[in-house]
Amino acid sequence: MLAIRLPQSIEKRLEKLARRTGRTKTFYVREAILEHLDDLEDMYLAERVLERIRSGEEQTVPIEDTLKRHGLED
């Protein structure tokens, strides 16, 4: 269970959307969180990989080598 406080303007927008569509405010809040959570997880994973690359803990492979390895070169 999670309780959040939203600005009144956001609350009103949610209420209006819920009324117009016949869905609940909870439905839309859940959908928004799930969508954004995926994006946040991807972003933080990418940042950690970038840190490892910059620190020399992880290496990169040139795109040309990857294309060649998979038979996709021009």
PyMOL commands that set and color helices and strands:
alter all, ss='L'
color gray80, all
select helices_A, chain A and resi 8-21+25-54+63-69
alter helices_A, ss='H'
color red, helices_A
deselect
rebuild
show_as cartoon
